[in-house]
Amino acid sequence: MTVHINKVHHVKTISRVARELGEDEDWLFEIAIGMEVEDGVIWVYDTSEDGEMAFTDFGIENLIDLIKIHKDDPTIMARRST
């Protein structure tokens, strides 16, 4: 019998990641919304109705790559919203 053991022992909320990276949280949310669990993003829920996006270390690395891509080509957001 194989037992799956999750190797992720912590995540950081988008609020904390935004603060650590010096980026706007709303902007980070917009570029990260397309990320999947495989990319290192999860949703964390507490007693409120809303969840909060959170990232594994791998997810933060992927998010940093997305930040660079969006800063290199700011028109990506405009093209995606049309």
N, C-alpha and C positions, 0 to 999 in steps of 0.2 A: 504494500500500500504506500502510495506517495502522498506526502503531506506538503501542501504548498505553504511556504512561510514567506510572508510579506517582508521584504528587506527595507521598506521605507519606515523609518522610525520617527520622522517628523516632517511637517510641512510648514510653510510660511504663508500667511494670508496675503492677499493682493495689497492690502493696506500697508503691511510691513515691507513687502517687496518694493512697492512704490517709494516708500520713505528711504529704504536702503539704496535704491538706484537713483534717487533724486528725480523721479518722474511723476507725472500727474496720474493719479489713480484711475480716473475716468478714461484717460487716453490708453493706459495699459489694458484696462478692461476691454476696450474696443478692439485692440489688436490681439488680445488673448482669447476672445470669445470663440474663435474657430479651433482652438486647441482641444485635443482629445485626451482621454486618460493615458493613452500610450505616449503622449507628449509630456506627461508629468503634471497635469492639472487635475484637481478634484474639486468637488463642492463640499463644503463643510456646513452643517446645519446645527443650530442650537434651538432654543425655545421660541425664537421668533419665526415668522413665516418665511423670511428670506434666507437663502443660503449665501455663503461667501466663497468666492473663488480662492483656491489655495494651490500652492506649487511645491513639488518635491525639488530637491537640488537639481535634478535633471530638467525639470520643468522651468526652473529659473534660467538655466543655460539656454534652453530653447526660446524662452521669452526674450533674453538678451539678444539672441540672433534675430528675432522678429523686430525688436526695437531698432536694430541697425538697418534692417531691410526697409522699415517704414521711414526712418530718418533719411536714408539714401534716396528714397522715392516717396515723398509726401503725398503724391497723387494716388497712391494705392487706396487710401481710405475713401477718397472721392469716387473712384471707379467701383469700389465694392458696394457703396451705398446707392448706386444708380441701377 
